[in-house]
Amino acid sequence: MLKRHIPLFALALLLMPLVAQAQDTLTVTRTAEYNIGVRCPLGLTLDAAGEQAWILMDGCYDGGYALEAFQLADGTPITEPDQYVEPLEPLAKQWIYPDTRPFGFTPDGAVDIIYNDPDTYSAKNLRFTLDGSDAPASDYTLLTNEKIIELIPGFSGYFENTTYNTDHTLAFVPDTASVYVIDLKTETILFSIDGEEIAYLIRPYFSTDGQYLYTSSLINPDDMADYRSTLAVYNLPDGEPVKSYEVPTYFNVISPDNRYAIGVYSEETLMVTDLETGTSSEPIIYSEPPQPLKTCYNSGLPAPTGLDMQTSGKLYVRDIMWLPDSSGFLTVNTNQGQGLGGGRTCIYEYSRLRVYTVGQ
């Protein structure tokens, strides 16, 4: 299956605890890490109170989607592992692009997952409620291929690169030379931005307060090792430019108070920048030391004996979300399905939910 997009965290971005910071850097501290099982996370969102992390997962690239939730205070699971497997069955053999914010709760409280047909790349939509009641009819437009062409005549971009805000009420559609912001309730283009023939490299982020669109544009797109970007801010809904920053990171995710940006600093690191002061954190490096095989996390049994094998130590970041009070952020890190097959499958790594604080 051809994948025609630039994935948000397919750059092997992994995290580890930070060492002590110098005085002229922004302090970032990992305060918690929770075992979220052997499935691979695809997307993360929070409940309305900001106390529960809801994570969309798959069976590590073989389908088998699940929706699981955990208390942020202590990592306690608040759902059964297979509680929502049945309503997710329509996702079988479909494609979910994790960098487009495909999973969220809509304003009416429904779970909303936007995915793509693996052959046509056209958008599809799955809605259901957590309590099993019928999901209310959606008031929002689904941006299928036909709908995008209707709204943007002559569209020649990649349909599956369409990215959404947290509650799936706005969409960002990159064409070849311009990008478009679409209101999914009124089915109208709010504004467009000239991308100068590299629109597909402009990465969006909608502020959680609904007031701004942030776009990250590489300063030196010809250098694959240079992740510095111009972070431009636009008013919503009129698209009036507000300000711009030069930041050392790309694919930036902005805190709810619009003060901090976290993004890609290098092929193996993230970094947080205080937009008010220009101060950045030390690079947040990806890996953990590889560990000898000891336990099969899918069964709880000891790992097979006689094998001189280790975990890879790589825990790729699949999604990042700021806490509602902007005091820190969450990451979900995938185990990538590391395991052994044969007579008894042994998954020897687990996925993580990590909690970080910033500036404290």
N, C-alpha and C positions, 0 to 999 in steps of 0.2 A: 504494500500500500504506500503510495507516494505521500510524503508529508511536505506540504508547501508553505511552511511558516517558520518564523524564528522564535523558538520556544523561550519563555521567560527565564526559566532556570535550567535549561538544558546545557548550561555551560559548566557543569560539574561544580555547582556552588554548594559547599558544605560548611558546617559551622563547628566550632569547638569553644570551650571556655576561654575567656580572655585573661591575659596576665595584667598586672598592675599598669595603669595608664600614666603617662607623663602629664605634667600639669597643663600643658598647652593642647591636650587632646580631650575629646569628649569621652566621658566614662560610659562604657557599656558592660553590663554584668549579666551573666546567665544565672538566673535565680532558681530555675527548676527544669527538670527533664523527666518526661513521663513515657513509659512503655505503652504504645498504642497498638501493639499486636503485630502480626506478621503480614498483614495486607499492606499495599502500597498506597499512600495518600495522594490524592489528585487535587483537592481543593479544600479550603478552610474558610469558615465563617463563624461569627459569634451570634449567640441569642440576643434578644433585645436588651437584656439586662447586662450583657457583657460578662457573664459569669460562666458560660458554657461554651466550649469549643466544639463545633460540629464539623466533622471531617468526612468528605466523600472519598471512598477508597475503591480500588479494584484489586483483583487477585494477582497483582504484579504482572501486568501486561497480558493476562489471559482472560479478561472480562471478570465475571463474578463480582459485580459492584456491590458495595455496602455503604451504609451511612451510620456512623458511630459518633457518640458525643461523650465528652469528658468534662468534669468539673475543673476549672482552672485553679482553684484553691489547692487541690491535692492530687489531681489527675484521676480521680475515681471515675470509672465508667458509669454512665447514666443510661445507657442503652445496652440491650443484649447484642452480641456480635452479629447475629443474623436477623435482627428485628425488622430491618427495612429491605431485606434482600428481595422479597417478592415485588414490592412496588417499583424496584429498580430493574426488573427483568427486561423491560423494553430497550434497555441500553445494550443488551447483548449484541455483539458484532458491530456496534457503532463506534464512532471515534469521538473522544473528548479531548479538546486542546486545553491543557491546564493553565496556560498562560493568558487565556482570554477572560478570566473570572467567570467560568461557566456555571458555577454553583452558588446559589444564594437563596435568601428568603425574600419573597416579594412583599410589597406593602400590605397585602391581604393575609400574610402569614403562611403562604404556601411554600413548600420546597420547590424551587425552580431550577432545572438543569437544562442548559442549552448544549446540544451536541451536534455532530455532523454526520451526514450520510457518507460512508467510506468511499462510495463511487462518484457521487456528484458534488460532494463537499457542501451541499445545501444544509442550512440550519434546520434542526428539529428541536422539539421542546417536550420535556417531561415535567408534569406538575402533580404533586400529591401533598396531602396533609400529614402531619406527624401523628394525629389521633385516629387516622384511618377513615375519616369522613370524606365526603366528596369535595374535591378541590373546587373553589369557586371559579367561574369562567373568567378567563384572563381579559383584562382591558388593554393589553399591550401587544403591539405588533411583533410578529416573529419575522426576523429578517432572513427569509429564504433567498435563494439566488434570484428568483423572479422578482421579489420585492425590492431587493437592492438595485437591480437593473431598472425597475420602474422609478425608483427615487433618484438614482444616479445614472441617467442615460449614457451609454457608451462606457460603462464601468469595465475596467480591464485589470483590476487588482485580484487579490486572493480572497474569496468569500469567507473562508474559515479564519481569517485574521481579525474578523470583527470582535471587538472587545467591549465588555459591559461594565457598568458601575455595580456597586455592591448589591443593590436591590433590583437590578435588571430593568430599570426604567429608562436608561440612556444607553446609547451605543456609539462606539467610535469605529468608523469604517475607513480604512486606508485604501485609496485608489493608487494609480501609478504616480501621479504628480501632485495629488491633493488628498487631504483627509477630511472626513465629514463627521459631524456630531449630530446624531439623530435622536429626537424625542420619540420614544416608542409608544407613548400614549396618544399623542396627536398625529403620529406618523408623518412628521415634518423634519426637514433638515434645519437645524438651528443655526449652524454656520459651518464654514469650511476653512481650512488652513492650507496655504501653498506649501507643498513638500519638496519642490524643486527636483523632481524626478527620482527622489529617494524617499518617497512618502512611506514606503513599507518599513523603513528603519525608524520611524517616529513611534515611540512607545508611550501610550497614554496612562493616566491614572486620574480617576474622578475622586475629588475630595469627598469625605464621608458626610460633610455638612451640606453637600449639594451646591456649593457656591462656586467651585472652581474646577476647571480641567487643567491638569498638569501634563506637559509633553516633554519627553526626553529625546533630544536629537544629538547624535554623536558629533563631537567637534572635529574629529579626524576619522571619518568612516573608512578610509583606506588602510588604516592601521588596526589590525584585529586585536592587538594587545593594548590599545588605548581606549579606556572606557569613560573618559571624561565626556561630559555632555552639557549642553545648554538645557536647563530646566525652565521652560516657559510656562507662565501662568495666565489663564484666560478666565474671564468672568463667565458664569453660566446664568441665564441661557443665551446672552447676546454675543458671546465670543470676543468681547473687548479685551485686548491685551492689558495685563495688569503690571507684570514685572517679569524679569528673568534672572536666573542665577547661573554661574558656571560652577558645576559640581564635579567631584572626582569620580562619579558613579553613573551608571546607566540602568535602565529598567527600574526607575525610582518609584518607591511606594511612600506616600506622604502621611504623616501623622494627622489625627483628627483636628489638632489645634493648628495645623498648617505650618508647624515650626520645623519638624525634622523630616529628612529624606533618608531612606535606606535603599541601597541599590548595589549593583555589581561594581566592584572595584578592580578586580582582576579575574582571571579565569578560575581562580580558586578561593576568592574572598568576597565578602560583603563589607560595606562601610556605612556608618551613619553620619550625616552632616547636619549641624544646626544651621538652618537657613538664616536665622537672625544674626548670628555672630560669624558664620563661615567656618567655625571650628568643626573638625571631623574626628571620628574615633580612630583608634588603631584598626588595621584590617582584621576582620573577623574571619579567621582561617577555617577551612572546611573540615579537616579530617580528625579522626581519632586514631590512636595507634591500633594496628591490626591485633586481634586477639585469637588465641588458639581455640579451636572448636571444643566446646564443653557441653552445650545443651541444645537440644532440638526445641526451639521455642514454639513450634506448632503442636507438639505433643507433651512437652515437659520432660521427656526422657533424655538420658545422657546421649551425647553424640556418639556415632559409631567409633569403636576403638581401632587403633592401628592406622589412623589417618593423620599424617603430619600436615594439617591444613589450618589456615587462619582466615578470619574474616578480612574483608578488604579494607575496613576502616572508613569506607566512603558512605556517607549518609546524605544524599543529594537533597537540597531544599526544593520542595515542590510548591510551597506557597508561604507567604508572609502576610501577617495582619497585625496592625497596631491595636493596642488596648484602647478602649474608649476614652480614657483620661490622658492619653498620650504619654503615660509614664514608662511605657515599654512596648514590646512587640512579641508576637508569637511566630515560630516557624514550625512547619511540619517537614520532617526529614524521612525520606523513604529508605527502606532496607534493600530495595531493588530486587527482592525475591531471592536473596542469596541462600542457596541450599543445595542439598544432595538428593538426587532421585533414586531410582532403583527400587528394591523391595519395600523399603520404608522411607518415605520422604522425610527429610530432616531440614527444616528451615533454621539456619544457625545465626540469623541476625533479626532484629526487630526494628520497627519504625518508631520514630520519636516525635513527641510534641515538646517543644522547648519554649521557655519563657525567659525574656530578657528585660532588664530595666535600663533606662537611658538617663544619664545626667544625675545619677544619685550615688 
